[in-house]
Amino acid sequence: MNQPSSSLMFHAKPAGPVSGDIRIPGDKSISHRSIMFASLAEGTSHIYGFLPGQDCLATMNAFKAMGVNIEGPDEQNNVVVHGVGMHGLKAPEQAIDVGNSGTSIRLLSGILAGQAFASEMIGDASLNKRPMMRVVTPLQQMGASIRAADDGTPPLNIAGGDSMNAIHYPLPMASAQVKSCVLLAGMYAQGTTVVTEPGITRDHTERMLKAFGYPVSVDGNQVSLTGGSKLKACDITVPGDISSATFFIIAGLIARQGTLTLRNVGMNPTRIGVLNIVAKMGADIEIINERKAGDEPVADLIVHASELHGCDIDDADVPLAIDEFPAIFIAAACAKGVTRLRNAEELRVKESDRIQAMADGLEILGIDCQVYADGIDIVGGQLTTGTVDSQHDHRIAMAFAIGSLRSSGTIHILDCDNVATSFPVFVELANEVGLNITQEIVNE
Ligand code: S3P
C-alpha cells in the first residue's frame, strides 16, 4: 500500500514590529565548496560554521560515498574533513543522489569528469527539470564522456577515465556554477583552462582554490588555472549567507517599525547586489564591524524600517543578486511606485521559474505585475490574503512568508519543505524577531 505523502505548509499572519539581534547561518555556496576542496586536499581541514542545510549535506554525502572520512557537523556546525588528495576518491557504489541541489550536481560534474571511475548523479523532481547542457557542453569539449537525459536534464552519466584537455570557454550566461564546473574540471586537464564571464558572478571558487594553495589567476572577467597542481588542507570559516540574510533585510525594511541587527553577514563584493538595489529603493541600513572571515569579507548590518520606493534595477546588479529576487520582489510590492527588472532570464531556470512563480503569488495577493521573458514590472500596493504556491522553491516560500509583515490577512504558502535545503532555522529566527509563522504538515 502506498504511504500518503505529506507536505509542509506555512501560515504567515500579519505581524511586526521586526526587531532583535540575530546571527545569520553559514553561506550555502561556500559550505558546498569547502567540502569539495577539503575532500580533494592533502591533509585534514576544519570547517567552522558550515551550513547544515539539505543541499550542503547532499554534497557531504556524495564525498562520503566516494570514500572521504568526514566528521560532523557538530552542534557548532563545525566539520572535519580528512582529504584524500586529487586522485584519492573511490567509485561510489550507487548513483549519487544530490536531491534539490543545483550547485552539487553542476560543480560535482566538473570533478567527476576528471576521475578514473564511472559515476551517475540523480536528483529530485525539481532538479530533474533543470538545464544541465550548460555543464555537459564544456565538459564534452574538454574530452569528458558525459551525458544528460535527452532533454538535457538529470540524470548525468559520466564514463570517467577520459584524458581531459584545457579549453578557453566564454560562458554563454553569467553563471558561477558553470564557471566553477569548468575550473574544477580544469584542475584535471592538460594545459591552461580559461573561463570568461559575460558579467561578474560570485567568486567563491577562485578565492577558495587560492586558500587551498591551488594557483588561479583572475584578470577582470577572465579566470584561468593550469591542470596538475594540488590542493593542501586548510581551515575555512564560513561567513553568514547574505542570501539567507536577505529575507531578514527585507523583513526589517518593510516592517512598519523596528530595528533589526544581523550578525555575520557575508559581504563578498560579488554577492552584495541586494544591498545596492535596496539602497536605490531608499533603504536605511548601517554596515558595521566590517572584518574578514578567512578569505571572505563579513559585516554586521543594522536594518531600520524604511519607506521604500520603486526603482529600475541596474543590469550589473542582476548576477550579484541572482538568488535575492524573490525577496526583492516582496520589497517592490511594498514600495511606492513601480520596480522594473530586465536581463534576468536566468531566474526562470532556478529551483522554480522565479519570475512566474512570484508573479502568480503576487497577483493572488492583489499586486499588479507585468511579466516579461527576462524580467518583471511590479507595481507597489497592498498585499492582501490568500494561498500561494511556492512551487517547492525554498526562496519563494520564504519570500511570501516575510510578505505577511505588510499583508491585510494571513498568507498561506504551499510546499515549504525545501526551506530546509538552505535555511533550516528560518521559521525559528523569523518568529524570534517578530514574524508570526506557523507550520502545518498536510497529508495529500
Ligand atoms: C551558485 C550560483 C548561482 C546561484 C546558486 C548558487 C553557486 O547559480 O543561483 O544558488 O554556489 O555557484 P548560477 O550559477 O546558475 O547562477
Residues whose N, C-alpha, C, O or C-beta is under 5 A from the ligand:
A	BS01	S3P	S29 T103 A174 S175 A176 Q177 V178 I322 D323
